[in-house]
């Protein structure tokens, strides 16, 4: 199984869109080796927008389906980097 795909997800309005995104990521959970989520935060501030980086494993078709499913969600933009 190829594990050299990086998927970058930009998530707008995290609180409104997190549940649907989590369902999609759970559907492809066996293909996700690493997940890192980032958003700006401070003492008085927590951004409602963020970025998620995934290291994904699988064949090209599965990775493309994962990105397409993510892009279909409101407030989510996904890009794939193939490092294989």
N, C-alpha and C positions, 0 to 999 in steps of 0.2 A: 504494500500500500504506500503510495506517495504521500509524504507528510511535509512537503515543501511548498504549500500554498499559504499565503497570508491574505486574509480578508479584512479589509478596513470598513467599519460601519460608522457612519455619522448618524447620530440619533438626535433629532429635534424634539423638544417637548417630552423629555424622558418619562415624566410621571404619567402622561396621557398614553404614551406608546409602548411602555415597557412590557405590559402584559402580553400583547400580541407578538412582540419581538421575542420574549422569553419562550412562548409556545413554539415559534419557528426554530429557535436555537435548540430547544429540547428535542424537536423532531430530528435534528441532525446531530444530536449529542454524541453519538458514537464516532462522528467524523471530526469532532473538535478536540484537539490535543491541548490547546492553551487558549485561555480567554482572559483578556486584560481590559478593564473599563476605566476610562479617565474622564473627569469633568472638573471644572474649576470650582474651588471651594475656599472659604475663608471663615473668619469668626462670625460675620454677619451675612454671609452670602453662600448660596449653593446653586450653581448653574443648573438650569433645566435642560441644557443641551450637553451632549457628550460624544465621546468616541469610544468604540470597542474595537480591539484588535484580536483576531482569531488566528491561530495556527491550525489549519485544517488538513485532514488526511482523507485520501480516497482517490477515486478516478476523476478525470476532468469533468465528466458528465454530472457526477454527484456534486462536485464543487460548484459548477455552474448553476445547478438547480438550487443549491443553498443561497447563492447570491441573488438569483432571480426571485426566490421566495422572499428574501429580505427586502429587495428593492420594491416589491409589490406592497409592502406595508407603508402606511401613512407615516411620514416623518422620518423614514429610514432611507439612507443612501448607502449602497454597498459597492465596493470595488475589489477585484481579485488581482493579486500579484502571484504569478506562477514562477516559482524559483526552482522547479524540477530540472 
